[in-house]
Amino acid sequence: MLSRRSAAVTANRWRLGEVLGRAGDTDWSRALPGAGLGYAVGAGAVLAAATALWGPRPGMIVAAGAVNAGTVGTTPGLARPRAAMGVSLAALAAAAFLGMVTARRPALSVVTLVLLGAVAGLLARTGQAASTTGTQAMVGFVILGRSPQPPDTAGVLAAGIVAGGLAQILPGLVLRGATPGSAVPHRASAVRPGPAPDVGCPPVGEAVRSTGRALVSTDPQARWHAVRLALGLALAQAAAVWLLPAQRGYWITLTVLNVLKPAWVTTASRGVDRWVGTLIGVLVVGGVADAVGLRGVALVAAVTALLWGAFALQPVNYALFCACIAGYVVLFLQVMAAPPGDSAVYRAVDTTLGGLLALFLHAWVRRPGSRPSSDRPGPGATRNG
């Protein structure tokens, strides 16, 4: 009995060490300053142009397409990043449209999110490209779908999202510059062996076929992850809609969405990274924005700088990426006239709640007789999940 307890303690310590090691894993050789700058300037230009033409709120919605393209374009492990950007952009716009047209009926919105989350959960184990597409689509539904719109207006805004993303993708296709996705595996392999680039799912046809295979998957880990993700999104979004509407509780939903992964170690390490990075981002950027009162050109420049940090550092370390994205979201809300100080506090609290919910779900919602430590990442997983 004593030896079993000692073995359990040793195993738990090893798992904790692995979680903290993954959370602190930083590889500066993966940084993409050039590609990150190009995507950040593109997103900043889209934001400035759309805001000048249509106002702050439509401007941020259109810019979301450009931000999505930059995020996918700098995701490690994608062999065909521009094709993945196109598929992800289409999924983002479609999910945002659904979010906007269902927002008038909160119950319908929550049910729709749960169904989409179950599909995204099944896709999470089919490859990095499919997992990224599913996550980005859910982000679009949660953030961009918060504002109720009639179908015609929602369609126009969804088209604006696509236009913003194409402004990022088309110049790269024309100029044929350095491809971030192909550079990341190559540079990483010079340091340590890593997972093979994900060659599945970028083309639309393959994305559809992969989704069909995922829906009838017999992989028990995929099914249980889909259940966990759907349940987590249901609980988080219900709290955001009915319990915490005044403090933007949807950040709980976003944390569950981005942290909860099929593998326990990945979930826990991403939870640590996201919590630390978010606290740094919201406290630093929120404090500065509140004190300085950024407006106009200065605000667009600050948004562009934070996006450059996010795109360039995404392959380096997830906490650094989260710090930049957290700061960007604080400024995002300032563009839409939300007080940055309040946004920083709410985001820090809600991120903590979402991370704890993700860990709870992974610990208790699983196949009978299995243990969280037995989970393993699916095909195409990367060091950042």
Short mmCIF file of the C-alpha atoms (twelve columns), coordinates in Angstrom:
data_MODEL
# 
_entry.id   MODEL 
# 
loop_
_atom_site.group_PDB 
_atom_site.id 
_atom_site.type_symbol 
_atom_site.label_atom_id 
_atom_site.label_alt_id 
_atom_site.label_comp_id 
_atom_site.label_asym_id 
_atom_site.label_seq_id 
_atom_site.Cartn_x 
_atom_site.Cartn_y 
_atom_site.Cartn_z 
_atom_site.pdbx_PDB_model_num 
ATOM 1   C CA . MET A 1   0.000   0.000  0.000   1 
ATOM 2   C CA . LEU A 2   2.797   2.393  0.911   1 
ATOM 3   C CA . SER A 3   4.664   1.644  -2.305  1 
ATOM 4   C CA . ARG A 4   1.528   2.347  -4.340  1 
ATOM 5   C CA . ARG A 5   1.069   5.693  -2.617  1 
ATOM 6   C CA . SER A 6   4.713   6.561  -3.186  1 
ATOM 7   C CA . ALA A 7   4.391   5.651  -6.847  1 
ATOM 8   C CA . ALA A 8   1.254   7.795  -7.141  1 
ATOM 9   C CA . VAL A 9   2.972   10.764 -5.502  1 
ATOM 10  C CA . THR A 10  5.976   10.346 -7.802  1 
ATOM 11  C CA . ALA A 11  3.723   10.124 -10.872 1 
ATOM 12  C CA . ASN A 12  1.788   13.241 -9.850  1 
ATOM 13  C CA . ARG A 13  4.997   15.168 -9.298  1 
ATOM 14  C CA . TRP A 14  6.230   14.063 -12.710 1 
ATOM 15  C CA . ARG A 15  2.990   15.194 -14.351 1 
ATOM 16  C CA . LEU A 16  3.209   18.560 -12.582 1 
ATOM 17  C CA . GLY A 17  6.799   18.921 -13.725 1 
ATOM 18  C CA . GLU A 18  5.776   18.091 -17.281 1 
ATOM 19  C CA . VAL A 19  2.950   20.642 -17.176 1 
ATOM 20  C CA . LEU A 20  5.195   23.421 -15.892 1 
ATOM 21  C CA . GLY A 21  7.919   22.421 -18.330 1 
ATOM 22  C CA . ARG A 22  5.527   22.600 -21.279 1 
ATOM 23  C CA . ALA A 23  4.154   25.913 -20.023 1 
ATOM 24  C CA . GLY A 24  7.624   27.426 -19.835 1 
ATOM 25  C CA . ASP A 25  8.875   25.892 -23.082 1 
ATOM 26  C CA . THR A 26  10.316  28.790 -25.075 1 
ATOM 27  C CA . ASP A 27  12.179  28.527 -28.368 1 
ATOM 28  C CA . TRP A 28  13.266  31.885 -29.768 1 
ATOM 29  C CA . SER A 29  14.529  30.257 -32.957 1 
ATOM 30  C CA . ARG A 30  10.873  29.871 -33.971 1 
ATOM 31  C CA . ALA A 31  10.151  33.614 -33.830 1 
ATOM 32  C CA . LEU A 32  8.712   35.130 -37.004 1 
ATOM 33  C CA . PRO A 33  9.421   38.870 -36.781 1 
ATOM 34  C CA . GLY A 34  9.262   39.472 -40.538 1 
ATOM 35  C CA . ALA A 35  6.083   37.500 -41.235 1 
ATOM 36  C CA . GLY A 36  4.535   38.808 -38.018 1 
ATOM 37  C CA . LEU A 37  5.242   42.400 -39.040 1 
ATOM 38  C CA . GLY A 38  3.679   41.889 -42.457 1 
ATOM 39  C CA . TYR A 39  0.496   40.422 -40.996 1 
ATOM 40  C CA . ALA A 40  0.330   43.070 -38.246 1 
ATOM 41  C CA . VAL A 41  0.699   45.946 -40.702 1 
ATOM 42  C CA . GLY A 42  -1.973  44.366 -42.886 1 
ATOM 43  C CA . ALA A 43  -4.383  44.060 -39.942 1 
ATOM 44  C CA . GLY A 44  -3.619  47.613 -38.812 1 
ATOM 45  C CA . ALA A 45  -4.249  48.968 -42.297 1 
ATOM 46  C CA . VAL A 46  -7.555  47.103 -42.550 1 
ATOM 47  C CA . LEU A 47  -8.586  48.404 -39.120 1 
ATOM 48  C CA . ALA A 48  -7.696  52.004 -39.982 1 
ATOM 49  C CA . ALA A 49  -9.453  51.916 -43.363 1 
ATOM 50  C CA . ALA A 50  -12.591 50.168 -42.147 1 
ATOM 51  C CA . THR A 51  -12.878 52.406 -39.077 1 
ATOM 52  C CA . ALA A 52  -12.517 55.544 -41.194 1 
ATOM 53  C CA . LEU A 53  -15.178 54.330 -43.635 1 
ATOM 54  C CA . TRP A 54  -17.770 52.754 -41.340 1 
ATOM 55  C CA . GLY A 55  -16.896 53.558 -37.720 1 
ATOM 56  C CA . PRO A 56  -15.181 51.759 -34.812 1 
ATOM 57  C CA . ARG A 57  -17.487 48.770 -34.324 1 
ATOM 58  C CA . PRO A 58  -17.738 47.717 -38.010 1 
ATOM 59  C CA . GLY A 59  -14.031 48.489 -38.346 1 
ATOM 60  C CA . MET A 60  -13.090 46.034 -35.618 1 
ATOM 61  C CA . ILE A 61  -15.382 43.379 -37.091 1 
ATOM 62  C CA . VAL A 62  -13.813 43.718 -40.533 1 
ATOM 63  C CA . ALA A 63  -10.333 43.738 -38.988 1 
ATOM 64  C CA . ALA A 64  -11.173 40.465 -37.227 1 
ATOM 65  C CA . GLY A 65  -10.830 38.715 -40.584 1 
ATOM 66  C CA . ALA A 66  -7.310  40.104 -40.996 1 
ATOM 67  C CA . VAL A 67  -6.377  39.153 -37.431 1 
ATOM 68  C CA . ASN A 68  -7.720  35.639 -38.010 1 
ATOM 69  C CA . ALA A 69  -5.635  35.255 -41.155 1 
ATOM 70  C CA . GLY A 70  -2.494  36.429 -39.369 1 
ATOM 71  C CA . THR A 71  -3.082  34.084 -36.434 1 
ATOM 72  C CA . VAL A 72  -3.565  31.065 -38.690 1 
ATOM 73  C CA . GLY A 73  -0.690  32.082 -40.957 1 
ATOM 74  C CA . THR A 74  1.787   32.011 -38.063 1 
ATOM 75  C CA . THR A 75  0.448   28.816 -36.449 1 
ATOM 76  C CA . PRO A 76  3.228   26.196 -36.235 1 
ATOM 77  C CA . GLY A 77  2.864   22.918 -38.091 1 
ATOM 78  C CA . LEU A 78  0.779   23.989 -41.089 1 
ATOM 79  C CA . ALA A 79  2.286   22.804 -44.361 1 
ATOM 80  C CA . ARG A 80  -0.081  24.946 -46.461 1 
ATOM 81  C CA . PRO A 81  -0.760  28.018 -44.306 1 
ATOM 82  C CA . ARG A 82  -2.444  30.196 -46.934 1 
ATOM 83  C CA . ALA A 83  -4.914  27.456 -47.838 1 
ATOM 84  C CA . ALA A 84  -5.596  26.919 -44.128 1 
ATOM 85  C CA . MET A 85  -6.095  30.683 -43.770 1 
ATOM 86  C CA . GLY A 86  -8.760  30.612 -46.462 1 
ATOM 87  C CA . VAL A 87  -10.673 27.700 -44.914 1 
ATOM 88  C CA . SER A 88  -10.432 29.201 -41.430 1 
ATOM 89  C CA . LEU A 89  -11.605 32.590 -42.712 1 
ATOM 90  C CA . ALA A 90  -14.693 31.025 -44.285 1 
ATOM 91  C CA . ALA A 91  -15.459 29.167 -41.051 1 
ATOM 92  C CA . LEU A 92  -14.957 32.346 -39.008 1 
ATOM 93  C CA . ALA A 93  -17.351 34.364 -41.170 1 
ATOM 94  C CA . ALA A 94  -19.994 31.613 -41.170 1 
ATOM 95  C CA . ALA A 95  -19.805 31.187 -37.396 1 
ATOM 96  C CA . ALA A 96  -19.945 34.949 -36.833 1 
ATOM 97  C CA . PHE A 97  -23.059 35.112 -39.047 1 
ATOM 98  C CA . LEU A 98  -24.720 32.356 -37.000 1 
ATOM 99  C CA . GLY A 99  -23.770 34.118 -33.794 1 
ATOM 100 C CA . MET A 100 -25.253 37.430 -34.897 1 
ATOM 101 C CA . VAL A 101 -28.561 35.989 -36.136 1 
ATOM 102 C CA . THR A 102 -29.076 33.802 -33.034 1 
ATOM 103 C CA . ALA A 103 -27.985 36.431 -30.475 1 
ATOM 104 C CA . ARG A 104 -31.548 37.746 -30.065 1 
ATOM 105 C CA . ARG A 105 -32.514 34.384 -28.571 1 
ATOM 106 C CA . PRO A 106 -29.915 33.484 -25.921 1 
ATOM 107 C CA . ALA A 107 -31.152 29.918 -25.490 1 
ATOM 108 C CA . LEU A 108 -30.877 29.262 -29.232 1 
ATOM 109 C CA . SER A 109 -27.425 30.873 -29.246 1 
ATOM 110 C CA . VAL A 110 -26.178 28.604 -26.463 1 
ATOM 111 C CA . VAL A 111 -27.581 25.478 -28.139 1 
ATOM 112 C CA . THR A 112 -25.979 26.445 -31.466 1 
ATOM 113 C CA . LEU A 113 -22.640 27.040 -29.764 1 
ATOM 114 C CA . VAL A 114 -22.829 23.659 -28.039 1 
ATOM 115 C CA . LEU A 115 -23.485 21.857 -31.327 1 
ATOM 116 C CA . LEU A 116 -20.654 23.698 -33.074 1 
ATOM 117 C CA . GLY A 117 -18.398 23.033 -30.093 1 
ATOM 118 C CA . ALA A 118 -19.077 19.289 -30.306 1 
ATOM 119 C CA . VAL A 119 -18.014 19.306 -33.972 1 
ATOM 120 C CA . ALA A 120 -14.916 21.367 -33.105 1 
ATOM 121 C CA . GLY A 121 -14.101 18.876 -30.356 1 
ATOM 122 C CA . LEU A 122 -14.219 15.976 -32.805 1 
ATOM 123 C CA . LEU A 123 -12.037 17.902 -35.247 1 
ATOM 124 C CA . ALA A 124 -9.412  18.602 -32.573 1 
ATOM 125 C CA . ARG A 125 -7.850  15.166 -33.024 1 
ATOM 126 C CA . THR A 126 -7.867  15.121 -36.824 1 
ATOM 127 C CA . GLY A 127 -4.923  17.482 -37.315 1 
ATOM 128 C CA . GLN A 128 -3.614  20.936 -36.549 1 
ATOM 129 C CA . ALA A 129 -5.301  22.595 -39.529 1 
ATOM 130 C CA . ALA A 130 -8.756  21.258 -38.634 1 
ATOM 131 C CA . SER A 131 -8.255  22.029 -34.950 1 
ATOM 132 C CA . THR A 132 -7.221  25.608 -35.744 1 
ATOM 133 C CA . THR A 133 -10.204 26.078 -38.054 1 
ATOM 134 C CA . GLY A 134 -12.630 24.815 -35.419 1 
ATOM 135 C CA . THR A 135 -11.172 27.024 -32.707 1 
ATOM 136 C CA . GLN A 136 -11.173 30.148 -34.871 1 
ATOM 137 C CA . ALA A 137 -14.779 29.527 -35.894 1 
ATOM 138 C CA . MET A 138 -15.835 29.269 -32.257 1 
ATOM 139 C CA . VAL A 139 -13.984 32.495 -31.455 1 
ATOM 140 C CA . GLY A 140 -15.932 34.213 -34.227 1 
ATOM 141 C CA . PHE A 141 -19.231 32.925 -32.879 1 
ATOM 142 C CA . VAL A 142 -18.484 33.993 -29.295 1 
ATOM 143 C CA . ILE A 143 -16.949 37.433 -29.897 1 
ATOM 144 C CA . LEU A 144 -18.380 38.668 -33.172 1 
ATOM 145 C CA . GLY A 145 -21.762 37.061 -32.613 1 
ATOM 146 C CA . ARG A 146 -22.494 38.958 -29.403 1 
ATOM 147 C CA . SER A 147 -24.308 41.751 -31.241 1 
ATOM 148 C CA . PRO A 148 -27.816 40.753 -32.467 1 
ATOM 149 C CA . GLN A 149 -28.315 41.544 -36.146 1 
ATOM 150 C CA . PRO A 150 -30.963 40.785 -38.770 1 
ATOM 151 C CA . PRO A 151 -29.817 38.281 -41.399 1 
ATOM 152 C CA . ASP A 152 -29.138 40.913 -44.078 1 
ATOM 153 C CA . THR A 153 -26.938 43.040 -41.798 1 
ATOM 154 C CA . ALA A 154 -25.212 39.926 -40.448 1 
ATOM 155 C CA . GLY A 155 -24.508 38.872 -44.023 1 
ATOM 156 C CA . VAL A 156 -22.912 42.227 -44.830 1 
ATOM 157 C CA . LEU A 157 -20.714 42.066 -41.722 1 
ATOM 158 C CA . ALA A 158 -19.714 38.473 -42.498 1 
ATOM 159 C CA . ALA A 159 -18.734 39.608 -45.991 1 
ATOM 160 C CA . GLY A 160 -16.670 42.356 -44.383 1 
ATOM 161 C CA . ILE A 161 -14.844 39.739 -42.306 1 
ATOM 162 C CA . VAL A 162 -14.027 37.824 -45.476 1 
ATOM 163 C CA . ALA A 163 -12.818 41.014 -47.156 1 
ATOM 164 C CA . GLY A 164 -10.547 41.815 -44.217 1 
ATOM 165 C CA . GLY A 165 -9.050  38.341 -44.315 1 
ATOM 166 C CA . LEU A 166 -8.541  38.411 -48.061 1 
ATOM 167 C CA . ALA A 167 -6.601  41.648 -47.633 1 
ATOM 168 C CA . GLN A 168 -4.089  39.534 -45.706 1 
ATOM 169 C CA . ILE A 169 -4.113  36.450 -47.918 1 
ATOM 170 C CA . LEU A 170 -4.106  37.860 -51.455 1 
ATOM 171 C CA . PRO A 171 -0.898  39.950 -51.216 1 
ATOM 172 C CA . GLY A 172 0.968   36.843 -50.088 1 
ATOM 173 C CA . LEU A 173 -0.373  34.849 -53.016 1 
ATOM 174 C CA . VAL A 174 0.658   37.595 -55.432 1 
ATOM 175 C CA . LEU A 175 4.070   38.320 -53.976 1 
ATOM 176 C CA . ARG A 176 4.902   34.712 -53.064 1 
ATOM 177 C CA . GLY A 177 6.928   35.836 -50.054 1 
ATOM 178 C CA . ALA A 178 8.297   33.625 -47.302 1 
ATOM 179 C CA . THR A 179 5.688   31.150 -46.108 1 
ATOM 180 C CA . PRO A 180 5.518   31.230 -42.313 1 
ATOM 181 C CA . GLY A 181 4.099   27.738 -41.923 1 
ATOM 182 C CA . SER A 182 6.864   26.126 -43.954 1 
ATOM 183 C CA . ALA A 183 9.522   28.130 -42.156 1 
ATOM 184 C CA . VAL A 184 8.435   27.079 -38.686 1 
ATOM 185 C CA . PRO A 185 8.935   23.289 -38.987 1 
ATOM 186 C CA . HIS A 186 12.241  23.800 -40.782 1 
ATOM 187 C CA . ARG A 187 13.640  26.152 -38.156 1 
ATOM 188 C CA . ALA A 188 12.317  24.007 -35.342 1 
ATOM 189 C CA . SER A 189 13.890  20.853 -36.724 1 
ATOM 190 C CA . ALA A 190 17.287  22.476 -36.549 1 
ATOM 191 C CA . VAL A 191 16.880  22.694 -32.782 1 
ATOM 192 C CA . ARG A 192 14.937  19.592 -31.843 1 
ATOM 193 C CA . PRO A 193 12.843  16.979 -33.645 1 
ATOM 194 C CA . GLY A 194 9.181   17.922 -33.653 1 
ATOM 195 C CA . PRO A 195 5.893   16.700 -35.071 1 
ATOM 196 C CA . ALA A 196 5.619   16.456 -38.796 1 
ATOM 197 C CA . PRO A 197 3.875   19.335 -40.534 1 
ATOM 198 C CA . ASP A 198 0.155   18.835 -40.808 1 
ATOM 199 C CA . VAL A 199 -0.604  18.217 -44.455 1 
ATOM 200 C CA . GLY A 200 -4.302  17.489 -43.991 1 
ATOM 201 C CA . CYS A 201 -7.384  19.696 -44.169 1 
ATOM 202 C CA . PRO A 202 -6.252  22.945 -45.865 1 
ATOM 203 C CA . PRO A 203 -8.221  22.516 -49.131 1 
ATOM 204 C CA . VAL A 204 -11.970 22.996 -48.835 1 
ATOM 205 C CA . GLY A 205 -12.744 19.518 -50.153 1 
ATOM 206 C CA . GLU A 206 -10.400 17.846 -47.709 1 
ATOM 207 C CA . ALA A 207 -11.776 19.982 -44.877 1 
ATOM 208 C CA . VAL A 208 -15.294 18.752 -45.656 1 
ATOM 209 C CA . ARG A 209 -14.147 15.133 -45.888 1 
ATOM 210 C CA . SER A 210 -12.179 15.431 -42.647 1 
ATOM 211 C CA . THR A 211 -15.224 16.859 -40.891 1 
ATOM 212 C CA . GLY A 212 -17.365 13.986 -42.145 1 
ATOM 213 C CA . ARG A 213 -14.841 11.428 -40.904 1 
ATOM 214 C CA . ALA A 214 -14.653 13.168 -37.526 1 
ATOM 215 C CA . LEU A 215 -18.436 13.077 -37.069 1 
ATOM 216 C CA . VAL A 216 -18.477 9.286  -37.356 1 
ATOM 217 C CA . SER A 217 -15.194 8.803  -35.529 1 
ATOM 218 C CA . THR A 218 -14.841 5.735  -33.329 1 
ATOM 219 C CA . ASP A 219 -11.965 7.280  -31.390 1 
ATOM 220 C CA . PRO A 220 -13.181 7.334  -27.752 1 
ATOM 221 C CA . GLN A 221 -10.815 10.160 -26.828 1 
ATOM 222 C CA . ALA A 222 -12.226 12.280 -29.647 1 
ATOM 223 C CA . ARG A 223 -15.789 11.617 -28.519 1 
ATOM 224 C CA . TRP A 224 -15.044 12.376 -24.885 1 
ATOM 225 C CA . HIS A 225 -13.188 15.533 -25.815 1 
ATOM 226 C CA . ALA A 226 -16.209 16.628 -27.855 1 
ATOM 227 C CA . VAL A 227 -18.444 15.999 -24.821 1 
ATOM 228 C CA . ARG A 228 -16.085 17.948 -22.549 1 
ATOM 229 C CA . LEU A 229 -15.834 20.883 -24.927 1 
ATOM 230 C CA . ALA A 230 -19.587 21.036 -25.587 1 
ATOM 231 C CA . LEU A 231 -20.357 20.858 -21.858 1 
ATOM 232 C CA . GLY A 232 -17.723 23.464 -21.031 1 
ATOM 233 C CA . LEU A 233 -18.998 25.863 -23.686 1 
ATOM 234 C CA . ALA A 234 -22.584 25.351 -22.480 1 
ATOM 235 C CA . LEU A 235 -21.704 26.152 -18.856 1 
ATOM 236 C CA . ALA A 236 -19.442 29.073 -19.726 1 
ATOM 237 C CA . GLN A 237 -21.784 30.662 -22.248 1 
ATOM 238 C CA . ALA A 238 -24.805 30.232 -19.988 1 
ATOM 239 C CA . ALA A 239 -22.902 32.071 -17.254 1 
ATOM 240 C CA . ALA A 240 -21.879 34.764 -19.739 1 
ATOM 241 C CA . VAL A 241 -25.422 35.292 -21.024 1 
ATOM 242 C CA . TRP A 242 -27.505 34.995 -17.869 1 
ATOM 243 C CA . LEU A 243 -25.200 35.517 -14.874 1 
ATOM 244 C CA . LEU A 244 -22.441 37.909 -15.996 1 
ATOM 245 C CA . PRO A 245 -23.778 39.919 -18.964 1 
ATOM 246 C CA . ALA A 246 -22.500 43.233 -17.629 1 
ATOM 247 C CA . GLN A 247 -18.872 42.167 -17.252 1 
ATOM 248 C CA . ARG A 248 -18.362 40.445 -20.595 1 
ATOM 249 C CA . GLY A 249 -18.390 36.941 -19.147 1 
ATOM 250 C CA . TYR A 250 -17.816 35.512 -22.617 1 
ATOM 251 C CA . TRP A 251 -14.103 35.586 -21.728 1 
ATOM 252 C CA . ILE A 252 -14.817 32.491 -19.626 1 
ATOM 253 C CA . THR A 253 -16.102 30.817 -22.804 1 
ATOM 254 C CA . LEU A 254 -13.057 31.900 -24.803 1 
ATOM 255 C CA . THR A 255 -10.691 30.535 -22.160 1 
ATOM 256 C CA . VAL A 256 -12.432 27.144 -22.109 1 
ATOM 257 C CA . LEU A 257 -12.346 27.074 -25.899 1 
ATOM 258 C CA . ASN A 258 -8.636  27.865 -26.191 1 
ATOM 259 C CA . VAL A 259 -7.362  25.936 -23.168 1 
ATOM 260 C CA . LEU A 260 -9.359  22.698 -23.245 1 
ATOM 261 C CA . LYS A 261 -7.532  20.138 -25.424 1 
ATOM 262 C CA . PRO A 262 -7.694  16.337 -25.799 1 
ATOM 263 C CA . ALA A 263 -4.466  15.850 -23.802 1 
ATOM 264 C CA . TRP A 264 -4.407  16.584 -20.074 1 
ATOM 265 C CA . VAL A 265 -0.857  17.939 -20.045 1 
ATOM 266 C CA . THR A 266 -1.625  20.243 -22.977 1 
ATOM 267 C CA . THR A 267 -4.782  21.512 -21.255 1 
ATOM 268 C CA . ALA A 268 -3.010  22.175 -17.961 1 
ATOM 269 C CA . SER A 269 0.054   23.795 -19.534 1 
ATOM 270 C CA . ARG A 270 -2.066  26.012 -21.794 1 
ATOM 271 C CA . GLY A 271 -4.130  26.970 -18.756 1 
ATOM 272 C CA . VAL A 272 -1.001  28.117 -16.933 1 
ATOM 273 C CA . ASP A 273 0.292   29.940 -20.011 1 
ATOM 274 C CA . ARG A 274 -3.001  31.667 -20.728 1 
ATOM 275 C CA . TRP A 275 -3.477  32.742 -17.109 1 
ATOM 276 C CA . VAL A 276 0.028   34.177 -16.762 1 
ATOM 277 C CA . GLY A 277 0.009   35.781 -20.206 1 
ATOM 278 C CA . THR A 278 -3.450  37.275 -19.738 1 
ATOM 279 C CA . LEU A 279 -2.576  38.802 -16.381 1 
ATOM 280 C CA . ILE A 280 0.537   40.399 -17.864 1 
ATOM 281 C CA . GLY A 281 -1.302  41.656 -20.944 1 
ATOM 282 C CA . VAL A 282 -4.348  43.106 -19.227 1 
ATOM 283 C CA . LEU A 283 -2.470  44.677 -16.332 1 
ATOM 284 C CA . VAL A 284 0.263   46.280 -18.429 1 
ATOM 285 C CA . VAL A 285 -1.732  47.290 -21.501 1 
ATOM 286 C CA . GLY A 286 -4.902  48.039 -19.550 1 
ATOM 287 C CA . GLY A 287 -3.011  50.236 -17.108 1 
ATOM 288 C CA . VAL A 288 -1.158  52.127 -19.823 1 
ATOM 289 C CA . ALA A 289 -4.278  52.581 -21.953 1 
ATOM 290 C CA . ASP A 290 -6.228  53.826 -18.957 1 
ATOM 291 C CA . ALA A 291 -3.495  56.304 -18.012 1 
ATOM 292 C CA . VAL A 292 -2.597  57.561 -21.482 1 
ATOM 293 C CA . GLY A 293 -6.016  57.468 -23.122 1 
ATOM 294 C CA . LEU A 294 -4.996  56.260 -26.579 1 
ATOM 295 C CA . ARG A 295 -7.064  57.611 -29.446 1 
ATOM 296 C CA . GLY A 296 -7.029  57.742 -33.222 1 
ATOM 297 C CA . VAL A 297 -3.707  57.033 -34.918 1 
ATOM 298 C CA . ALA A 298 -1.963  56.237 -31.621 1 
ATOM 299 C CA . LEU A 299 -4.561  53.586 -30.815 1 
ATOM 300 C CA . VAL A 300 -4.271  51.933 -34.235 1 
ATOM 301 C CA . ALA A 301 -0.470  51.960 -33.890 1 
ATOM 302 C CA . ALA A 302 -0.688  50.319 -30.465 1 
ATOM 303 C CA . VAL A 303 -3.048  47.638 -31.809 1 
ATOM 304 C CA . THR A 304 -0.651  46.975 -34.706 1 
ATOM 305 C CA . ALA A 305 2.329   46.681 -32.348 1 
ATOM 306 C CA . LEU A 306 0.535   44.171 -30.116 1 
ATOM 307 C CA . LEU A 307 -0.549  42.102 -33.112 1 
ATOM 308 C CA . TRP A 308 3.034   42.053 -34.351 1 
ATOM 309 C CA . GLY A 309 4.102   40.656 -30.987 1 
ATOM 310 C CA . ALA A 310 1.320   38.048 -31.066 1 
ATOM 311 C CA . PHE A 311 2.047   36.864 -34.617 1 
ATOM 312 C CA . ALA A 312 5.826   36.857 -34.203 1 
ATOM 313 C CA . LEU A 313 5.807   35.119 -30.801 1 
ATOM 314 C CA . GLN A 314 3.022   32.582 -31.311 1 
ATOM 315 C CA . PRO A 315 5.475   29.805 -32.299 1 
ATOM 316 C CA . VAL A 316 7.859   30.809 -29.473 1 
ATOM 317 C CA . ASN A 317 5.692   30.497 -26.375 1 
ATOM 318 C CA . TYR A 318 1.936   30.429 -25.780 1 
ATOM 319 C CA . ALA A 319 2.107   32.696 -22.708 1 
ATOM 320 C CA . LEU A 320 3.850   35.431 -24.697 1 
ATOM 321 C CA . PHE A 321 1.247   35.076 -27.434 1 
ATOM 322 C CA . CYS A 322 -1.560  35.335 -24.842 1 
ATOM 323 C CA . ALA A 323 -0.011  38.447 -23.292 1 
ATOM 324 C CA . CYS A 324 -0.054  40.246 -26.634 1 
ATOM 325 C CA . ILE A 325 -3.540  39.022 -27.551 1 
ATOM 326 C CA . ALA A 326 -4.891  40.021 -24.125 1 
ATOM 327 C CA . GLY A 327 -3.529  43.523 -24.613 1 
ATOM 328 C CA . TYR A 328 -4.985  43.642 -28.116 1 
ATOM 329 C CA . VAL A 329 -8.437  42.677 -26.827 1 
ATOM 330 C CA . VAL A 330 -8.291  45.396 -24.158 1 
ATOM 331 C CA . LEU A 331 -7.606  47.953 -26.899 1 
ATOM 332 C CA . PHE A 332 -10.196 46.263 -29.131 1 
ATOM 333 C CA . LEU A 333 -12.790 47.041 -26.487 1 
ATOM 334 C CA . GLN A 334 -11.485 50.578 -26.092 1 
ATOM 335 C CA . VAL A 335 -12.096 51.155 -29.801 1 
ATOM 336 C CA . MET A 336 -15.668 50.061 -29.095 1 
ATOM 337 C CA . ALA A 337 -15.881 52.543 -26.170 1 
ATOM 338 C CA . ALA A 338 -15.406 50.064 -23.298 1 
ATOM 339 C CA . PRO A 339 -13.374 51.366 -20.307 1 
ATOM 340 C CA . PRO A 340 -9.941  49.650 -20.509 1 
ATOM 341 C CA . GLY A 341 -9.474  49.442 -16.752 1 
ATOM 342 C CA . ASP A 342 -12.722 47.540 -16.234 1 
ATOM 343 C CA . SER A 343 -11.958 45.323 -19.219 1 
ATOM 344 C CA . ALA A 344 -8.585  44.368 -17.741 1 
ATOM 345 C CA . VAL A 345 -10.063 43.350 -14.383 1 
ATOM 346 C CA . TYR A 346 -12.937 41.393 -15.925 1 
ATOM 347 C CA . ARG A 347 -10.661 39.574 -18.368 1 
ATOM 348 C CA . ALA A 348 -8.238  38.556 -15.604 1 
ATOM 349 C CA . VAL A 349 -11.026 37.200 -13.389 1 
ATOM 350 C CA . ASP A 350 -12.893 35.456 -16.203 1 
ATOM 351 C CA . THR A 351 -9.716  33.889 -17.578 1 
ATOM 352 C CA . THR A 352 -9.036  32.401 -14.155 1 
ATOM 353 C CA . LEU A 353 -12.570 30.994 -13.967 1 
ATOM 354 C CA . GLY A 354 -12.393 29.589 -17.495 1 
ATOM 355 C CA . GLY A 355 -9.046  27.919 -16.854 1 
ATOM 356 C CA . LEU A 356 -10.312 26.289 -13.661 1 
ATOM 357 C CA . LEU A 357 -13.436 25.074 -15.479 1 
ATOM 358 C CA . ALA A 358 -11.322 23.531 -18.244 1 
ATOM 359 C CA . LEU A 359 -9.159  21.678 -15.719 1 
ATOM 360 C CA . PHE A 360 -12.234 20.482 -13.826 1 
ATOM 361 C CA . LEU A 361 -13.845 19.151 -17.003 1 
ATOM 362 C CA . HIS A 362 -10.698 17.319 -18.047 1 
ATOM 363 C CA . ALA A 363 -10.340 15.763 -14.605 1 
ATOM 364 C CA . TRP A 364 -13.934 14.588 -14.171 1 
ATOM 365 C CA . VAL A 365 -15.565 14.219 -17.604 1 
ATOM 366 C CA . ARG A 366 -13.812 11.257 -19.149 1 
ATOM 367 C CA . ARG A 367 -14.263 7.641  -20.169 1 
ATOM 368 C CA . PRO A 368 -15.138 5.447  -17.148 1 
ATOM 369 C CA . GLY A 369 -12.053 3.746  -15.780 1 
ATOM 370 C CA . SER A 370 -9.604  6.077  -17.532 1 
ATOM 371 C CA . ARG A 371 -7.321  8.648  -15.932 1 
ATOM 372 C CA . PRO A 372 -6.557  12.203 -17.106 1 
ATOM 373 C CA . SER A 373 -2.864  11.354 -17.304 1 
ATOM 374 C CA . SER A 374 -3.584  8.637  -19.901 1 
ATOM 375 C CA . ASP A 375 -4.681  11.175 -22.495 1 
ATOM 376 C CA . ARG A 376 -2.326  11.906 -25.361 1 
ATOM 377 C CA . PRO A 377 -2.357  14.583 -28.052 1 
ATOM 378 C CA . GLY A 378 -3.951  13.673 -31.345 1 
ATOM 379 C CA . PRO A 379 -2.287  13.663 -34.774 1 
ATOM 380 C CA . GLY A 380 -0.853  16.979 -35.819 1 
ATOM 381 C CA . ALA A 381 -0.578  18.393 -32.300 1 
ATOM 382 C CA . THR A 382 2.079   20.993 -31.785 1 
ATOM 383 C CA . ARG A 383 4.091   22.125 -28.845 1 
ATOM 384 C CA . ASN A 384 1.581   24.877 -28.197 1 
ATOM 385 C CA . GLY A 385 -1.414  22.600 -28.526 1 
# 
